[in-house]
Amino acid sequence: MHQIPWGISRSRTARSAKRFFDPDYASVLQRLIIEIVTEERPMPVTSLTRAVAMRHGWQRTGGRIFAQVQNGLHTVLVEEEFGTPFVWAPADRAERVPFRGLGNRAIRDVSRTEIAWMIDQNAVDLAATQDPTLELAHRLGINRLSKDARSYLDTSRQWQAGGS
């Protein structure tokens, strides 16, 4: 899948920063949310909010923008992953999704479903190493594994293996 950078869009949804907070703009925002989620899924709600803001020409997101995006989430599926809400197009929800690279994402912006897919793809090699989490991190493109990233990957590995 080709990933479109957040600031660039092939979107057919007409966007208007001037109308963003108008009540009659809600349907436009909902269509844009569905387009972004379909292109980038799964993604944290915070990443979706940044993508919406950037597609309207804003470099930052604030409480009002976040609230508008939150109001438009009823057309997508929101699922908690280890305390972080991720959004999906309802028809696209899956237990495994091919890892699409880190790009400009932090590891906590990567769904456990992508990490589980990567574990599945590399199960033999990961089982043969002394530190499977470190090896997984390297395969994900993480050169320096922080304590937080290790914890997230360990939790994702437990989830992939059928734990909670």
N, C-alpha and C positions, 0 to 999 in steps of 0.2 A: 504494500500500500504506500503510495506517495504521500508524504506528510507536507501539508501546506503551512509555511510559517505563519504565525498568528497575525502579523501585520499585513499579510497578503491574502487575498481571497478570490476564488473563482465564483463567489457567491452570487446568486441571482436575486437575493433579497436586498431591496433598496434600503440603505441605512441612512439615518439622519440624526446627527448628534443634537441638533436643535430640538428635535421632537422626542428625544429619548425618554424624557420623564412625563410626556403627555399620556393620559390614559388610553387614547386611541392608538398609541404606538405599540401596545402590548402584543397584538397579533403579529406585528413585524418582528418584534423581539423574540417571540416564541418560534417563529420560522427560522430565525438566525441561530437560536440556541440549538434547534434540531439539526441544522446544517453543520454547525461546529462539532456537536457531539458525534454526528455520523462520521465526520472526517477524522476526528481525533480520539474517538472513544477507546477505552474508558479514560476518563480524566477527572481529577479532583474538581470540585465546585469552584475552588479558588482559581484554578487554571482556566476554567470556563469563563469566569468573570473577567480575568485579564484578557482573554481572547476577545470577548465581546467589547470590552473597552478599547482595545487596540483597533478593532475593525470599525470603531466609531471615531478614530483619530486621537484617542486619549492615551497618554503614556502611563497614567496611574489609575488605580481604582480606589474608590472611597465607599463609605457606608451607603450612600444613596444609590450608587451604581450596583453595589452588591445586593441591596434590597430589591432593585428592579429585576436583576437576574434571578434572585430567589423566587420572586413572584411568577416568573416564567418557567419554573422547573416542573410544573405539573404535566407537561407534555413529554418528559423524559423520565427514565428510571434513576432514582438516587439510591445508592446502596453503600452502607458503611463498610469500610475496610480498615480494621484496626484503628477505629476512631476518626478516620478521614472519610467524608462523604465523596464518593465517586459517582459520576453521571454516565449513563449509557442511553443509547437509543433503545427503546424497549425490545425491538425485534433483534437487536445485536447482542444481548446479554449472553455470555458464555462462561464456562468454567476455565477455559483456556483460550488465550488470545495471543497470536504471535508477537513476540517482543519486537518493537519497532525502533529500538535504539534509544539511548538516553537523550540525544539531541541537546536541547537546552533544559531538559527536565532534571530535577533533583531525584534521587532514588525514591523518596517518599511520594513523588508524583507519578510513580510507575505502579500500576495496579498489580495486586497479587496474582491476578490471572495471567499477566505477561510474565511475571517471574516464575510462576508454576510451569508455564509453557517452556521457558528456558531450562528449568530443572528437568522436565520430561525429555527435552531434546538432548541433554548432556548427562543423563542419569548414570551411565556407566563410568564416564570420566570423573564425575563428581564423587562417586562411591569409592573410586580408587585413590583418591587424594587424602592426605592427612588432615587438611582443613577445607572441607567442601564449601563452607561459606565464603572463604577467601577466594577459592577457585571460581565460584559462582560470580562473585563481585568482579573479578577480572574479565570473565566472559560477558558480563553486562557492560563493561567499559569503565569500571571504577578502578582507578589505579591505587588510590589510597583509601583504605577501608576505615572509616571512623567508627567509634563505638556505637553511635546512633544508627548508622547504615548497617553495621553487623547485626544489631538488634532487629532491625526491620527485615533484613534478609533471613535471619533465623526464624522469625515469626512467620514469614512467608513460606519457608521450607516446612515448618510444622503444619501450616494450613494445606500445603500441597500434598503432604503425606497423610492427610485426613484428620489431622488434629484441629483444634479450634483456635 
